[in-house]
Amino acid sequence: MKYLSTRGGADQPRLPFSDILLEGLAPDGGLYLPESYPALDAATLASWRTLLAEQGYAALAAEVLALYIDDIPAEDLRAICARAYSADAFGSDAVVGVTDLAGGVLLGHLSNGPTAAFKDMAMQLLGELFAYELDRRDQTLTIVGATSGDTGSAAEYAMLGKRRVRVFMLTPAGRMTPFQQAQMFSIDDPSIVNLAVEGVFDDCQDLVKELNADLAFKAAHSVGAVNSINWARLVAQVVYYIALYLQATTHEGERVGFAVPTGNFGNICAGHIAREMGLPIDTLVLATNENNVLAEFFATGVYRVRGTAETHETSSPSMDISKASNFERFVFDLLGRDADAVRDLFAVRVPGEGRFDLSGTDAFAALGERFGFVAGSSTHADRLATIAAEASRSGTVIDPHTADGVKVARDLLEADALTPPVIVLETALPVKFSATIVEALGHDVERPAKFAGIEDLPRHVLDLPADVDALKRLIEAH
Ligand SMILES: *Cc1c(COP(=O)(O)O)cnc(C)c1O
């Protein structure tokens, strides 16, 4: 299996998995995708059903990943997956689970990992893959990232104890929830450095961008990233679509829908890939919050990115995006893998005009029929009402991001625009967003035992002015 860039012509080199693992963007600014998606047949799915039931999630993950990774020996891949998806980290060998929210809606539990958000599903694997590949190459890596909460903590817990990796994570001072701050700042490991930047998330991200623009510094310190465009994160996510499908069904002919709370289009892009492989997915429901860049595209064919001023701060903050970094991958497939067209849209039109328009094209007309997509959005009031309604209907408390997904799925079911069952992906546990839960229910959720008292642990965080030279000096000093 070789990988190509969404902006690369036919003459561009195609790379093996290990060569793109440690990279972010392709050199031409595009995103990596496999040359083709391996096909899944009913017999394979049936054998995986048994494998998952008997040997657990890690064994299934190794089988799925082997379809995409042919330059790591199968035995090593199995060991990598066993370390990434341990019962220790995820609470059980099954790792994920499905429960019934009634009325045709199922909840796909993806947030049983160390940081109580689905990002652990990809990040735990990434940590093991990085450690393996850096060992093989005898290299080290300095990860410099910016986070508004979930990604940074998932990355830090994934890189804990990986001796070839150092992490510098920039956070906007005082702006994450107390729980998120405690999760990150309680980590006591010399190779994980938390930084509190005077400013907002965009200031943190700008600093990371400025740092990466200094190519000499980047090379001297082997600076890398763990952002959501990394292909390994996506392929890790394909696995749980298959696992949840197998848990929600009893035989291979059954079809399901998935509803996905969406920000950067990483999670649902993995669903698109699983569907392209032949997993029996009817519909992919894309749910946004008030930041509805993507819902607007799926409704109108116009993709219009927003500026910071137009990006709302909402109660599902991990979906507060102004442009969706993985969307280019889907558009590449939508346009029949036409790299020239993708380059025109994402390298010329988006930077130049802030938008592009596919309405009236055959590609846009094929969105529902060919690719199974529908979309919708929700508001703060919808989230509160949904959290309360689900709690009284089934006793399940869902987090505000998951509530966006449930709300959009239930609306479509009610309008007969969606065939049940639909599996809503639970992207975080409610404990991470207790202020919104209290607002919805009048009381907080019970906290899982493993997170008891984390706010009282000593904090490990350094203050940093929003100044790239200060950041460079700090990295050099470590
Ligand atoms: C990251 C995140 C999302 C959005 O996922 P994308 O892959 O960026 O679309 C949704 N909910 C939670 C809780 C998240 O952390």
The ligand as a MOL file (V3000), in Angstrom:
LIG
                    3D

  0  0  0     0  0            999 V3000
M  V30 BEGIN CTAB
M  V30 COUNTS 15 15 0 0 0
M  V30 BEGIN ATOM
M  V30 1 C -12.1600 16.6760 18.4200 0
M  V30 2 C -13.5380 16.5390 18.9150 0
M  V30 3 C -14.6500 16.5910 18.0490 0
M  V30 4 C -14.5130 16.8470 16.5710 0
M  V30 5 O -13.8940 15.7840 15.8830 0
M  V30 6 P -13.2700 16.0230 14.4210 0
M  V30 7 O -12.5260 14.7680 14.1290 0
M  V30 8 O -12.3530 17.2160 14.5380 0
M  V30 9 O -14.3870 16.2720 13.4790 0
M  V30 10 C -15.9120 16.4180 18.5920 0
M  V30 11 N -16.0930 16.2350 19.9210 0
M  V30 12 C -15.0520 16.1660 20.7740 0
M  V30 13 C -15.3300 15.9880 22.2250 0
M  V30 14 C -13.7370 16.3420 20.3210 0
M  V30 15 O -12.7140 16.3010 21.1850 0
M  V30 END ATOM
M  V30 BEGIN BOND
M  V30 1 1 1 2
M  V30 2 1 2 3
M  V30 3 2 2 14
M  V30 4 1 3 4
M  V30 5 2 3 10
M  V30 6 1 4 5
M  V30 7 1 5 6
M  V30 8 2 6 7
M  V30 9 1 6 8
M  V30 10 1 6 9
M  V30 11 1 10 11
M  V30 12 2 11 12
M  V30 13 1 12 13
M  V30 14 1 12 14
M  V30 15 1 14 15
M  V30 END BOND
M  V30 END CTAB
M  END
